Amino acid sequence: MTTRLDAVGRHHRADAWTLVFDGWDPAGEGRREALCTLGNGYFATRGAAAESCADDVHYPGTYAAGCYNRLRDVVAGQAVENESLVNLPNWLGLRFAIGDGDWVDLSAVRVLQLRQVLDLRRGVLSRVVRFVDAAGRHTSFRQRRFVHMGQPHLAGLHTTFTAEDWGGRLRVLSGIDGMVANIGVVRYRQLSGRHVEVAGTGRPDEETLLLIARTTQSELRIAEAARTRVLREGRPIEVPRRLVEEPARIAQELDIEVTAGAPVAVEKVVALFTSRDVAISEPALAAVESLRDTAGFDDLLESHELAWQQLWHRFAIDLSDGHGPAHHETLRTLRLSAFHLLQTVSPHNEDTDAGIPARGLHGEAYRGHVFWDELFVFPVLTLRLPELARALLLYRTRRLDAARRAARAAGYTGAMYPWQSGSDGREESQRMHLNPRSGRWLPDTSHLQRHVGLAVAYNIWQYYQATGDLAFLVEHGAEVLLEIARFWAGMARHDPARGRYVIRGVMGPDEYSTRYPGAAEPGIDNNAYSNVMAVWVLLRAQDVLDALPATRRSELIASLGLGPAELLRWRDVSRRMYVPIHSDGVIDQFEGYRDLLELDWDAYRRRYGDIQRLDRILEAEGRSVEHYQVSKQADVLMLFYLLSADELRELLGRLGYRLPPEAIPRTIEYYLARTAHGSTLSALVHAWVLARAHREQALVYFEGALHSDTAHVHGGTTAEGVHLGAMAGCVDLLQRCFAGLETRQDALWFNPHWPRQFGVLELTVYYRAQPLRVRVTGRVVQVSAEPGPGGPVRVGCGEQVRELNPGETVRFTAPGAAAGDALTGSASGGRS
């Protein structure tokens, strides 16, 4: 399907607050729809045209946080069950026709102008279209839409039609479509996708339609009510309306008399409720009553913009005095990343008991599941909306019993968190996956990525360090962290030959390394990342016990049955864990990694170009990626991402291993040469670990991660949902890597290394309830506290620590800064 355009611009560069698309690009429409998604944490709707339906070009999806449903299929002779984030009834539907003609299809008319603008500051998606039809009539329409950031159940669509050189009858069809399915990911379409069935429709009043649906297995009830009004010169007018009812759909057709050059507006305000909501009697009743008391589009828009203004105050990001278009584009893309993060998780999530979907509320990739990607999201939230971070951590703590059951079923103690999580915390990973290159269904062993629990523990501890929220640790976090520590201590087995503890049969972060060549069973032994972080969590378990009030510590030890013998074993494991380190000082990804074959990278790049999915390429050739020293993404290097060099050196020293300074760059270079970067998170981690010694190379990876959704990478999968971990991680890269921000020892620490070409970095953080404005130039950092109530916070850089009171400013120059760094920002970046 192609639309003819008189003037086409593929991607117009606007200011740093707007993303503009000019023209028509059917191949890129899915990506544009994902990038133009609007949401508020409670629900989100993709940026599809209001008149479109799901086809090979468009996909108008709406998703609500935590709304999952299960369906079963038989694949390659095996019964499989998949739980998915549900595509809810489509509230957008708005079609129009001239006179008695067919509904206007932009592919069948000559389009003179087509522009779509995403306003990040206001959270508004606008669309302007001008066309001429077969009869020579010129028509234009302008649409605006929002998903209300202040009132989580509301959304609005406003369309202004102008008959430029004709007059007569304009027919508008406004409705709600319940005939929806999860078909947004092509490789899933062989499996069942119809998750909702319509339970009823109605017309509560002349202007309002209602559709009630329920999910087929989880039995969630969803109600959507849509109120449609016609306005001329800003005042509502009465027009003839005809109710249109079809199976699973309801709409009303409006007859509007128009005159040449005189605009007429159609506004549609929608309320969406589900049976998961708090403080309601019943979804349908709540939806209808909500619309009765709701203002018109323009008044709602005003309060919506205010809500965004308040969020942007907390998530302020600015780059000043930068040079060239790259600076401008970088700032806009950083804001776009923060924007999509806030559309997926916002203060409204404090009551939803939903995790952080790896692909946002923007599409159906990964079936809306929660992965370890939250590891890259929490640092941004904790330092801006700590209450939200706390609520999202509760998603994990509430599923502790599910993690305990999973551990017991696998023969372990403690809590084993799943690689993919959905509604109730059980393992949602697929056991079969399709290789699109070969068309074959293959075993999926990704559930062996037990390291998710390590990420959960890390997030809990970092939250406590940043907020000092002892109540959370006492009531929720401590028990989870202790049970995760118990799991890893139980996974460790003593190897008498080595006199050390080993961990066998797991997968690390690298999803290519699933088993040894020729092995009957999946899993690899002594993944360095897992083993080292297991030691880290065992040490934090002791810190947690030390931090707890004596009464709570005694209660937990008794209720968990943590006897002296078990605690002694934890201490022994934390001192004698085996870590595979080669004689050249390079940390091996896992035991036996160096025994694998080397791949001819140049040959594969010449043959295939894009080799990010080497696993699929090799399988289609009849080979296996497991035979080669090839990584999909950062694995060992995650240690340098999560831990400072000093902390990692101390951990390894505790185990009796040396980590000389030269071993770190040697390890980084070794895996840099053997990583395919088949994950957006990989470029992010590599930017981080390269930032200190190889700034220019780090910036290449930073730009790659930053633009992983706005550019066509990884096979163009952004159409299936944004990569939320990479988006949030790029914002975090600014604060924790380039600004060198850390929370430790009850202080906020900085070690700035900010690249000169990006000018001056300014951002807002909240530390211990104190709003702070941070300004970084090269190796110089300035921290200002907003005036107001509250006590001082401690801020440090190098050996200096100062108290910062409300209304005061402190300024540091990082140790080792060269003369002129404050002006040029010439030092290399990174966290030591």
N, C-alpha and C positions, 0 to 999 in steps of 0.2 A: 504494500500500500504506500503510495507516494503522493505528497501534496506539492503542487507547483507553487513556486514562490517567485515573486518579482525581485526580491532582494533577500539574500540569505547570509547570515553571519553565524558561524557555528557556536562560538562561545564568546560573547562580548564581555570585555573586562570593565566592570563598573568600579564604584568606590569600594572601600574596605568593609562596608556593611552590607553590600548587595551582591547576589549572584544572579547573573543575567544570561538567559538563553534566547538567542534570536534564531528564527527559522525552524525548519522541520527536519529532524534526523530520526527516521524510524528505528534505525539500528541502535541509536543511543537513547531511545525514549525510556527504556526501563531504568537505566542509570539516572536519568534526569528525574524520573518519578521518585526514586529512592532519595536522591539528594534534596528534593523539594518536599519531602514528607513534613507534615506539621503534627506536633503532638504536645502533650503536657505531662508526661509521666504516667498518667492514668490510661489514656488511649492516644493513638496516633493514626493518621490517615495519609497514605501515599499521595504524591503530587500528581496524580493522574487527572486528565481532563474530565470535567464534570459530566460531559456527554458520552464518555467512553465506556466500554465494557471490556471484560477480560478477553484478550485475543493474543495474537503473536506479537503485538506492538505494545498495547496498554495493559496495565494491571492495577486496577483501583482497589487496594487492600486497606482494611481497617483492623487494628489489633489492640486489645486491651491487656494491660499488664496482668500476668498470672492466669489468663483465661486459656486453659489447655484442654485437650480432648485426645483420647486414645482410639486408634483404629488398628485392625488386624489384617494381615495379608499372608499369602503363601508365596515365597520367593525362592526360586531354585530348589523347590521341594521342601523348604523349611518354613514353618510358621513364624512370622515376625510380628511384633507389635511396636507401633511408633506413637509417641505422644507428641502433639504439635501445638504450637501457639495458633489459635483459631483465627481464620479470616472471617470477620464478623459481617453481618449484612451491610451493604453499601448504601450509605446515607447521602452520598454526593449527587446521585442521579438528577441531571437537569438537561433536558433536550429541548430543541425549539425547531419550529418550521414556519415557513412563510405561506400564509393562506392555507389552502388545502393540500399543499405539496408535502413531499416526504420530509422526515426529520433530516435536518441539515447534517451532512457528513463532510467534514473538511477535506477528505480525500477526493470528493466529487465536485468541488468548486475550485475556483482560482483564488488562492490565498494571496492577498497583497501585503499583509503584515501579520507576523505571529511572534510575539515576545512574551516571555515569562520571566518574572522578577521575584526572587526570594529576598525579602527584607529581613535580615538577621536581627537588627536592632528591635524591630516591632513584632517579629514573629508572624508576618503576613506574606502570603503568596498571591501575586497579582498576575493577570494574564490579559493581554490585549490582542484581539484578532480583528482583521479587516478582510473581507472577501467580496467577490462578485460572483453571482450565481449564473446559471445557464440563461436566465431571462435578462441578464445585464443589470440586475439590481445590486447596488452596493450596500452592504450591511456591516456594522462593526459592533463588537461587544467587549466590555471590560469586566473582568471578574476579580474579586478579592475574596480571600478565605482565611479563616483562622481556626485553630483549635485552642480554646480559651485557656490561657495559662493561670488565670486566677480562679475560675470556676471549672473544675476538672471535667464535668459531665457535658459541657456545652461546646458547640462548634457553629460556625456560620459561613454561609456562602452568599455573596452579593454579586448580582450580574446586572449591568446596565447595557441595554440594547439601544442602538441608534439606527433607524432606517434612514440612510443618508440621502437617497434620492427617490424614495417611494413611500407610499402610504397604504394602509389596509390592515389586515388581520395578522397578528403574530400569535402563534400557538406555542405554549410552553408546557412541557410535561415535567413535573416535579414529583419525585417518589423515593421509595426505599426498596432496595432489591435484596430479598433473602435467598435468591437462587445463587448462592456463592459456594465456592469450594477452595481448598488450598491447592492451587495449581501454578503457583508463582515460581517454582523451581522445576525446570524441565526434567532433570534426572529423577525427580520424585513422582512424575506423572504416571508412571506405571503402577503406582501404589494408590490405595484408597485416599481420597482427599475431601470427601463431603462430611464435614464435621457438624454442621448445624441443620436443623429442620425447623421450618416455620410452624409455630404453634397457633398463630392467629394474627389477624390484622383488624384495624378499626379506624374510625374517623371521629375522634372525641369532640371536635367542633368543626365549623366550616373551613377553618384555615389549617387544621392539624390532622396529620396522619400518624398512625401507630402501627408498628410491626413488632411482634413478639416471637422470639426464636429460643431454641434450647439446643444444647450440645448433645450429641447422641450417646455418649458414654459418661462423661462427668456430670451431665444433667445440670449444667449452668443455665440459668435463664437470662436472656439478653432482651432488653427493650430499647427500641429507638423511636422517638417521636420527632416529627419534622413539621414545623410551622412555616408556611409559605405565604408571603404578602407581596402585593404589587404596589409600587409607589411611583407617583409622578410629581416631579419637583419636590421630592422629599416627603410628600404626604400620601398616606395609604389611600387607595381607590378600590372600589368594588368592581370585580370582573366576573363573568360567567365561569363556573367551575364544573367539571365533570369528573366523577370518581371513576378510576380505572383499576379494577381488581383482577389479578391473574394469580395462578397458583404460585405462592411464595413471593409475590410482589404486590405492592400497592402504590398508586400514584394518583395525581389529579391533573387534569388538563385544563389550562387556563387560556381563555380567549381575550387577547389584549388588542385594542385598536391603537395603531400608531400612526403618526404623521411624520413627513419627511423632516429630518433634522432635529426632532424633539425626542430626547432620551426618555426611556421608561425603565424602571428598575424592578427586579425581582429579588427579594431577599428570602433566604431559607435559613432558619435557625433550628438546630438539632440538639436534642438531649439524649444521651446514651447512658444507660444504667445496666448493671448486671447483679445477679444474686450474690456475688462476692462483696458487694458494697456494704459499708457500715452505715448505721443511722438511717435506714430506710425500712419501710414495711414490705414493699414488693416492687420489682423493677418497673413494671408498666405504670403503676400508680405514681411512682417517683418521677418517671419521665414526663408524664402528662402534666402533673402538678408543677414540675420545674418550669415547663414552657409557659404555663399560665402566668407565672410571676416574673417572666424573663423580659427584659427590655428588648428594643430593636437592635438591628445589626450595628449601627453606628455607636450607640451607647455601650454595647458590649465590647466593641472594638476598643473604645477608649479605656475601659477597665482592663482589658487584655494587655494593651500596650503598657499600662502602668505596672502590671505584674512582671512583664519582661524587663522594664526599666529597673525594677528592684533587684531582679536576678543578675542583670548585667553589672550592677554596682558591686555585687559579690564576686563575679567572674570576670572583672575587668582585665583586658589584655590590650596593651598598646605598644607599638614600635614607633618611635619618633626618630627623626634625623637619619633615616635609612636612605639608601641610594638605589634608584632604578626600579623597574617594574617587579623584579623578584621580591623586593621588600614589600611592595604593595600587595602582591599576590599571597605572600607568606602570611601577612596579617589577616587577610580575609579568610584564608583557609584555616588558620588557627581559630578564628571566631566561628567559622562554620563547624569546626570540630566541637567546640564548647556548646554551640547551639544544638547539635544533634545529641550530645550527651544529656543536655537538660530536657530535651524532648522525650528521652527514654526514661530518665530518672530525675524526678523533681521533688519538691517538698510534698507533693500529693502522694508519693510512694510511701510515706511514713505509715499509712494505714492499709496498704495493699498486700503485704506479705508476698512480695514478688522479688525475685533476684534481678540481676543485670544481664539481659540476653546479649549474647556475644554479637549479634547483628542488629541490635536495637529493636525498636518496634517498627521497623522499616521494610520488612520483607520476611520471607519464610525459610531462608537458608538456615541450616542447623536446626530447623524446626522450632526456632525461638528458644533454644535451650540455653542454660547458664553453664558456662565453662570457667576455666581459671582466668579468663580475660579480665575478670573483675580485679585481679591483681594490679592491672595497669590503670584501673579507673579510680580505685579508692583514694590514692594520694591526692587527686584533684578534688574529690568531694570532701574528704576529711578536713582539708584546710580552707574550706569555704562554706560547706553546709554540714557541719559535724552531726547534727541531728538526723539528717538524711543518711549519712554514712552509718550511723548507729542502727537505724531502721533496716538498712540493707544487710548489715551484718546479722541482724536477727533472722533474716531469711535462712541463713546457715545454722544459727544456733537452734532454731525451732526444728530443724531436721536432724538434730543430733541422734535421736533414737533410730531414724532410718539409717544413718551412718553406722551406728552400733550393730544394727541387724545385718547390714552388708558385711561388716567385719566378721561377725560370727558365722555367717553363711560361707565365707571364704576360709574359715578356720583360724581367724585371728582374734585378738583382743582389741579393745579400744574402739575407735570410730574410723571408718573408711569412707571418706566422701567420694561421690561418683564423679567420673570425668564429665558426664553430661547430666544436668539436673533439670527437672521441670516442676511439676506441681507439688509432689510430696517428698522429693529428695531421694527417690530410688535411682538406680543407674538407668539412664535413658539412651546410652550409646547403642548404635546399630550393631548388630552382629554380622551383617552383610552390607557391602557397599558396591555401587556400580562404577566400573571404569568406563567412562564415555568413549575412550579411544578404542578399547577392544570390545566393548559391549558385554563384558563378562561381569557377573556378580562374584565378589570375592569375600573371604572372611574378613571381618573387621575386629581387630583386637585392641582398639583404642581404650577400652575400659581398663586396660592394664596401666594406664597413666594414673597411678595411685598418688602422684605428687600434688593433686588438687588439695588434699588435706593440708599439705605444707603451705600452700597459698592461703588457705583459710586461716591457719594459725598466724601466718605473717601479717595478714590484714588486721586481725584482732590485736596483735601486739603493737603494730604501727599506729592503729587508731588510739590505743591507750597512751602511747608515747606522745602523740600529738595533742590529745585532749585532756589527759589526766583524769579521764572518766573512770574513777575507781568503782563507782556503782555498777557500771556495765561489766567490768571485769569480775566483780563479786557475784553479780546476779546471773550472768550469761557466759562471758568470755572465758573465764578461768576453767570451767568444767569442760568446754569444748577443746581448749588448747591442751589440757591434761589428757583427755581421751585420744587426741591425735598423737600426742607424744607416746602414749601407751601403745597405740597401733604400730608406730614405727619401731619402738623398742621390741615389740613382739615379732615384727617382720625380720628383724636382725637375728641371724643365727651365728653361733660361735663356730669359727673354722679353726680346729686345733692345729692344722698344719701351718697356718699363718699366725696363730695366736691373736686373731682379730675377728671382728664381727662382719658379716657379709649380708647383703640383701639380694636375693635372687628372684628372677621371673617377673620383672616389672618392665615398664617403658618409661623413658625420660620424656622431657618436652619434645624431643625430636620424633615426629610421627613416622619417619621412614624406618627407624631402627626398631622393628617389632619382634624379631627373633634372629637366632643364629642361622647361617646357611645350612640347609638340610635338617634343621631341628624339627622334631615332630610336634613339640609344644612351643607356643609363643612365649615371648619374654626374653629379656637380657639380664645379665648379672652385673651388680655393682655399678649402676649408673652413677657417675660422679656427682651430678646435681642432686639426685635423691639422697645419696649417702651423706653428703655434706649438710644438706638442709635438714636431714633427720637429726644430725648432731645439734644443729642450730635449735631445732624445736625442743629437744631434750633439755638444752641449757635454758631456754625461755620458760620451760615448765617449772624449773627451780626458781627462776625469777618471779614467776606468777605466785608460787607458794609463799615466797618471801614478801610479796607485795600485799597479800591478803591479810585482813584483820585476823587475829588469832582464832576467834570463834568460827569464822567462815572457813578458815584453813582446816580446822579440826573437823568441821562438818563434812567438807569435801573429801578429806582423807578417809573418813569413816564411811561415807556413802559410796565412794568409789572403791573402797577396799584397798587403798594404796598403803600396803604394809612396808616396813623398813627394808625387807628383802627386795621388793620390786624397785623401790627408789634407789637402792644400792646398785641394782642391775642397770638402771637408767644411767647412773653415773659411770659405770664400767663401760657401757656401750658408747657413751659420749667421749670416752678417752681412747677407745680401741677400735673405732670403726675403720674399715678398710676403704681406701680411696685409690683408684688406679692412676698412678702418676708414672709417666715414662721416664727413662733415664736422662732424656734431654730436658726434663723439667716440665714438659707439656702434660697437662691433666688429660688423661684419656676419657673420652665420652662414656665408655663403659669397658668392662673387662673384655679383652679380645678385639677391641675396635681396630687396633693397629694391624691385626692379622687379616683384615678384609682387603679386598682388591682396591687399587686406585682406579678411578674413572678417567677416561680421556675427555676431559671437560670441553676442550676446544673442538673436538670432533662432534660432540653432541650439540654444541652451540651452532656449528656450521650446518648441521643436518636439520635441526629443529628450530633454531632461533630462540624462542622462549622455552627454557627448560626448567621453569619453576616447579612443574609437576613431573619431575623425573620418575617418580614412582609409577605414574600412569604410562609414561613413554616406555620405560623398560618392561613393564608387564605386557604391553601391547607387542613388544618385540620378542616375547617369550623369555625374558630375563627377570631378575628380581633385584630391586634396589637394596635388599638386605645383604647382598654379596659385596657391596662397595662401601668405601669410606665417604659416604654422602649423607648430608643432613638436610632435612627440609627447612629447618629453622634453628635458631640459637638454642643450644642445650647446655653445654659446659659454660658458655658465656653468660648464661642467666645468673651464674654465681656472682659475676662481676657487676651485673645489673642490680641485684638485690642487696649485695654486701659491699661495703667499702673494702679497699685493698687491705687496710689494716685489720678489719674484722675477719676477712677470709684468712689472712696470714695467721691471726690468732687462733682461729678454729683449727686450721691444719696443724699449727704448732702444738696445740693441745693433743692432737692425734699422733704427734711425733714426726710430722712431715715438714720439710722446709719449703717455703715459697719465696725463693730469691726474687729480687725486683725484675730481673731479666726474664723470669718464667711467665710473667703476665703478658707482655707484648708477644712473646713467642707462642703462647697458647692462643691468643687472639688471632695472630696471623695464620696459625695452622688451620683453625676452623673457618676463617674467612675464605680460605682457598677451597674449602670443601662443603660449602653451604649453598643450596639452591635458592633460598629465600622464597619458598613456596607459601609462606605465611606473612601477612602484613606486619605481624609482631616482630619478625626477624630483623627487618630493616631498622625498626625502632631500637631494638636491643643493640644492634651493631653500631648505630649512631652513638648510643650511650657509651659503649665500651671503647670506642675509638676517639671520643671527644677530647681526651686529655693529651694524647700524644700525636694524633693525626686529625687535626681539626678539619682540614679541607675534605678529607675522605669521610669524616663523620657527617659533615654537612650534606654530602651527596646522599647518604643513607637517610638523614633527617628529612630531606626534601622528598625522597622516595616514599617514606612512611607517611609524611604529611599529605601527599597528593595521591595516596593509594586508592582513594575513592573518587576524587575529582578527575583522575586520569584513568585510562583503560589499562589496568594491570590485573594480574591473576585471572585472566580469562574474562574480564569484564563482569565479575560476580557482584559488583555493587548493586546491580539491578535486583538482586535477591536480598538486599539489606546491607547497610553500611557496616564497616569494621570498627565497632565501638571501642575496642581495646586500643587499636592503633590511633584512633582519633583522640581519645583521652590521654593516651600515652605521649602523644606529641605535645600536648599542653603541659603534661607532667615533666617532659624533657626540658622545657624552658625553666621550670621552677627548681627541680631537684638536680638536674645535670648542669645546665648552663649557669643558673644562679647559685647552684651548689647548696640548695636548701636541705637541711636535715632537722629532725626533731629527736633530740636525745639529751640526757642529763638535765631534764626539766628546762631546756632552753631551745631557742630557734637559732640554728647555726647556718652560716653562709660561707661558701667558698666559690666566688663568682669567676667564671671564664666565659664571657659573652662575646660572640663573633662580631667583629667590627661592621661587616656589611649590613647587619640588621639594625644598626643604630642603637638607640637606647631602649631597653626593655623595662616596661612598667606593668606591674600586676598587683592584684589585691589578694591577700590571704587573711584568714581568721585563725588566730592562735590563742588558745586558752581564753576564748570569748572576746578577744581584742582584735578589732579590724585594723589591719596594717597595710600600708601602701609601700611596695618594694620597687626601687628604681636601681637598675643595674647598668653600668657602663664599663665594659672591659673587666678589670679586676676590682672595681669599686662598687660597693653596694650602699644604698641609702635606704633606711627603714623609718617610716613615719607612722605614728599611731594617731588615729582619729581622736579629736577631743571628745570628752564625755566621761561617764562614770567608769569605774573599774580600777583595779590595781595594776601594778607594773608587771611586765613580762621580761624575761631574760633573753637577750639577743647576743649572739657571739659570732666571731670570725677569727680564725687562727687561734691565738692564745688570748684574745681579748673577749671579755664578756661584760655587757653593760645592762643596766636596768632601763627599760623604756616605759615611761609613764604616758597616759593619755595626753595627746596634744604635743608630744615631744618627737624629735627626730634624732637618729643616730646615724653615723656614717663610718664605714670601715674600708680600708684598703687591704686586700688579701695579701698574706705573706708572700714574698717573692715577686710582687708586682714591680715591673720595670717602670722607670720614669716615663711619664706620659701615658701610662695605661688608662688613667682616668679620662683622657681625652680620646685616645685612639681605640681602646678596647682590643689591643693587639695580642693578648695572651691566648693560648689555646684553651679549649673548654673541657670540662669533665669533672667528675667526682673522684676524689682520690681514694 
